[in-house]
Amino acid sequence: MTRFLTSGDAENACALLAHLMPDIAAPTAFATLIDHPGTFVAGAHAGGDLIAMATLHLMPNMTQGGRPYGVIENVVTHPDHRGKGHMRGVMAHLHRQAWQANAYKIMLMTGRDTGAKGFYEKLGYSADQKHGMQIRQVPPRTTQSK
């Protein structure tokens, strides 16, 4: 089952995010995230456990007739549940939300060494038109072992 997460999912969300990065905020910070206007966190559950999740931020915009754009971040599936289609459902849930909000595009960045590029390409994402760049204040994460 895929649904938008609530503050009651904070502990499980933090436990799942720990598979993505080691420095997760306290569960109390989860309410700040999901209460932020234009932010949606979708998760897939199996057997009552949160096994996959991702965050969509819809951003106000002045171009494209004022239509918003989406940014997807913190995409993670529990290692025991990867490759079983759970994240495909989470992403579809977030895509529907963005399109219902009349977003003109959804962007995301993926690490070069995570093996996720092919997954995103199968969902329709492309790097043909834009070149992603970033500047960081913290070191980039290292690939987590499976």
Summary of the structure (lengths in Angstrom):
residues: 146
radius of gyration: 15.1
end to end distance: 23.8
largest distance: 43.7
contacts: 364
relative contact order: 0.16
helix: 31%
strand: 23%
